[in-house]
Amino acid sequence: MDPTADVTSIAHVIQLSVAPVFLLTGVGAMIAVLTNRLGRAVDRARSLEGRYDNAPAEQQAKLRSELRVLERRSRMIYTGMLLCALCALLVCSVIVGLFASTITATAVAPIIGALFVAAMFAFMGALIAFLLEVHLALRTLHIGPP
C-alpha cells in the first residue's frame, strides 16, 4: 500500500469532515441557548413556588397556572436539548464512519448518508421544539398591570 495515497485519502476525509464539524458547532450553540432558557424557566418556577404558600387562594390559582406553563415550557426545552444531543451523536457517527470507511476501505456511503439525514431530522425536531417553546412563552407573556 502506498503511504502517500493513505495520507491523501485521510486528508480528503478531513476535508469532508469540516462541514459536519461546523454543524456540531451550531448544535452546541443551540444547546447553550436551550440551557439558558431552561435555567430561566426553572428559576422563575422556584420563585413562584416560594410565593405560593403565603399567597391568597385566588393568587394561588394564578400561580398554579403559571407553574403549569413553565412545566410545559421546560418539557419542550428538554425535548429540544435531547434532540440536539442526538443530532450531535449522529454527526459524530458520520465523522467516525467517514474515517472508518477510509481506513478499512469499505463502502459505507448509504450508512453515512442515513446517519446524516437522521441528524438533520433530529436538528429539525430540536428547532421545532424551540419554536414551540418560544411561542408558548410569548403567548403567555403579560406586560403591564394585570
HELIX and SHEET records of a PDB file:
HELIX    1   1 PRO A    3  TYR A   52  1                                  50    
HELIX    2   2 ALA A   57  THR A  104  1                                  48    
HELIX    3   3 ALA A  109  ARG A  139  1                                  31    
END                                                                             
